[in-house]
Amino acid sequence: MYPIIRFFNFSIPTFGIFFLLGVGAAFLLAIFTARKYEIPTMDAMFFGLFGIIGGIVGAKLLYIIVALPTFITHPETIILILTGGAVFYGGLIGGILGGFLYTAIYRLKTIEYFDMAVPCLALAQGFGRIGCFFNGCCYGVPYEGFCSVTYPVGSYPPAGIGLFPAQLVESLFLFILTFVLLWVLKKSKTPGFTTGFYLIAYGIFRFINEFFRSDPRGSFLFLSTSQWISLFVITLGILFFLKIPQKLYEKHWKK
C-alpha cells in the first residue's frame, strides 16, 4: 500500500522503518527480560546482535530456496533478493543459530538466553508484520467481510478486491503474545518453559493463519512451506515442555 515513504529527496522503504522500530523496541525490552536470569545487559545486547545477523542471513536463504523456481523461470526477479524478499521462519532458524553461536563461544547458559529473547522476538515480529502490511507482501485471501483490505492499482497484491488482513491479524496476535510471554517468563521456574510456550503458541497460530494467506510462498503436498515448518516448531516447543533440550544442554554443560 505504501512500500516507500518519501521524505524530501529520500525514498525510505516502509518495511525497513518498521524493522528498525521492532529491533529497537526488542533491544529495550531485553534490558528488562534479562533481569529474570541476571543476564548482563551487554551480553543480552550482543546475543541479540548475533541473533539479528543470523536471522537476516537465514531469512534470505530460505527465501531463495522457496523462490528458486521463480528465479529459474524469471531470472530478472533475482533483484528481489537485494530489494526485499525474506521468510520469517528462515530468520527464526538463523537467529537461533546466531544466538547459540554467541552463547557457545562464551559458554553461557543458552536456554536462559532464549527465554530472555522470545518476548523481544515476538515484539519485533509484531512491528515487522505491520511493515509487511504497508509493503504489500504476505497478503491475505480474497475477503469482503469485517476489516477487509483493498490495495490500490500498482500494488504488489491483487488490486481492487477485498483481502483478508493476514499481516495485521498476525501483528495483533504477536503484540498480545509479547505480554503473555512476559507474564510466563516472570512466573516460570523452569528454564526453557517460556521458549517452549512461544514456539508452540506461534507455531499453532502461524499454521492456522497460513490458510488465510494468498501470496506465493512455496508448498509441498497439501501444505505450505511455512506450515510444514510450523509443525516442526510446535514439536520443538513440546520438547522444551518435556525438558529434553534442557537435559541435553545440562549434560553438555557439566562436561
N, C-alpha and C positions, 0 to 999 in steps of 0.2 A: 504494500500500500504506500509506504514511504520508505523505500530502501535506502534513499540518500537524503541527508539533511544538508542544505546549502547554507553556509554561513559566510557572508561576504563573498570572497572568491574561492572559498574552500568547499569541497564536497566530502562529507563525512558519512561513512556507512552507518546506518542506524543500528544494525546488529552490533557493530563494534562499540558503539556508545553503551548499549545495554550490557554487553560483555564486560566492559571495564567497570560499569556500575556494579555488576554482580560480583566481580572479583574483589573490588574494593570493599563491598559490604561483607563478603565472606571473610576477608582478612580481619576486618574489625570484629566480626563475631568470634573469630578464632581466639582473639585475646581473652574472651570470657569463657569459651568452652575449654580452653587449655587448662583452666584452673581446676577442672574436675580431677585430673591426674597430676596436678602441679607441674605441668609441662612448661618449660621456659618459653617466653614469648618469641625469642629469636629462633628456637628450634621449631616452634609452630609455624613461623613465617617461612623458614627455609623448607620445611616439609611441604607447605602449600606451594612454594615456588617450584619444587621438583615435581609436584603433582600437576601443576598447570602445564609445565613443559611437556611432561609425558602425555597429558591429556590432549594437547594440541596435536602432537605427533600421532597419537592413536586415533583421534577423530578424523584426521586427514587420510591415514592409511586405510581405515575401514570404509571411508567414502570412496576411495579409489577402487577398492575391491568390489563394493556394491555397484558402482557406476561403470565398471570396466567394460561391460557390453556396449554401453552408450559411447564410451570413448573410442571403442574399436570401430563402430559403425559411423560415428560422427566425430572424427579427430579434432575438429575445430572447438569442441566443447571442453577440451583439456584445460583451456584457460580458466575454467571454473575452479580448478584446484588452487589457483592463486587468488582469485577474486572472491571465493566463497567455497561452500561445499564442506560439510563436516557431519559426522554421525556421532551422536552423543555417546552411544554405547562404546564406540571405539575410544572416545575420550575418557570414559569411565575406566575401561581396562587399562589404557595408557596411564591415566592418573594414578591408579592403584599401583602399577609397576613403578612409576616415578617416585611415589611416596615410599614404597617399600625399599627402593634403592637407597633413599636417604637414610632411613632407619637402619638398613643393613650396614651401610658404610660406618655409621657412628654407634652401632649396636644399641639402638634404642628400642623401646617396647612398642613394636609395630601395632599391635591390636589396640592399645590405648590411643595411639595417634589416629588410627582410623575412626575410633569412637569420637574423638575430638573433631574430626574433619567432616563427618557426614551431615550434621546440621548446616554447616557452612556450605557444603556442596549443594544441598537442596535449595538453599537461599540463592546461590549463584545460578542454579538451573532455572529458578523462577524468573529471574531477570532475563536470562538468555532466551526463554520461550517468548517473552514479550518482544524481544528483538526479532525472533522468528516471525512473529505476527506482522510486524511492520515490514520485514523483508519479503514476506510472502511465501516463505518456504514452510514445509510441514503443514500445509493447509488441509482442511477437512473435506469430508464428502459433501455432495450437494444436499442442502438442508434449508428449508424455508420456515423453520419454527422460531422459537424464542432465541434472541441474541444471534441470529444468523448474520454472517458477514458477506458483503458483496464487494469484490475488488474491482477497481476501475480498469478500463481498456488499457492494455500495455503492461499490465502487471504479470508476474510470473504465474500465479494461479489462474484458473479459468475465470474470465471476467464476465460481469453482468448477471451472475446467478448467485443465489444464496448458498453459503458454505458453512459447515459446522465449525465453530471457533475452537478447533482442536488445540491450538497453541495456547490460547487464553485459559481454557479449561485446565490444561496441564500446569500452567503457571499458577493458577489459583490453588490447585492441589499441592504444589510444591511449597508455596508460602505457608499453607496450613501445616504441611508435613514438617516444615522447619520448626515451628513452635512445638509440635508433638515430640519431635526428636530432642529438643532442648529439655522438655519435661522428662522424657525417658532417660536421657543422659544424667539428669540430676538425681533421679530415683534409683537408677540401676546400680546394683552392687557387683555385677558380673562384667568384667571387661569383654568386649565383643558383642554384648547384647544389643547395644544401640546400633552397631554396624549391621547386625543381622536384621534388626527391625527395619532399617532403611532399605536394605536390599529386598526384603520381602514386600514391603509396602509399595516401593516404587516399581518393582518388577510386576506386581499384580496390576497396578494402575496402568502401567505402560502397555502391558499385554492387552488390556481392555480398550484403551484409548486408540490402539493401532487399528481397530475395526472402524474407527470414525475418521481415519485419515485417508486421503486420496492421492497424495503426492507419490511419485515413483521413488521407491526406496528399497527395491530388491525383494525377492521372495524365494522360498524353497518349499515345494509341495503345496500345502494349503495355508501356510502361514508366512508372514513377512519375516525378513531377516531379523528385525528387532524383536518380534515375538519369540523366535527361537532363542535369541539371546536373553529375553526376559525369563524364559523357563530356566535357563542356566543360572541367572541371577537369583531367582527365587530359591532354587536348590541350594545355592551357595549361602543364602540367608538362613535357610533351615539348618545347614551345617554349623553356622555360627550359633544358632539357638541350642544346638546339641553340644556345643563347646568343642567340636572336633578341631577347627583351626587353632583354637586356644591351646588345646592339649598338645598339638603338634608343635606349636610355637614354644610352649614351655619346655617341651622335651629338647628342642634345639637350643633354647636359651641356657639350659643347665649345663650344656657341654662346654 
